[in-house]
Amino acid sequence: MTKKEKVSFVIEKLDQLYPEIPIPLDHKDPYTLLIAVLMSAQ
């Protein structure tokens, strides 16, 4: 199994286990998401 095949396998399995991951931060657009990430890091 090549490195590329291993990466593809892992990505496929993760997609099966976690099909849609919600973003736990409140945001309305990409800018407010950026601000929420910056504020949560403080």
GIRAZI-V267756 format. One line per field, one symbol per residue. ss: DSSP state (~ for helix, > for strand, _ for the rest). phi: phi as a letter, one per 20 degrees, with the letter a starting at -180 (. if undefined). burial: b if it has 16 or more other ideal C-beta (glycine too) atoms within 10 Angstrom, else e. Layout:
BEGIN
ss: ???
phi: ???
burial: ???
END
This chain:
BEGIN
ss: __~~~~~~~~~~~~~~~____________~~~~~~~~~~~__
phi: .ffffffffffffffffcfbefefefbdbgfffgffffffee
burial: eeeeeeeeeeeeeeeeeeeeeeeeeeeeeeeeeeebeeeeee
END
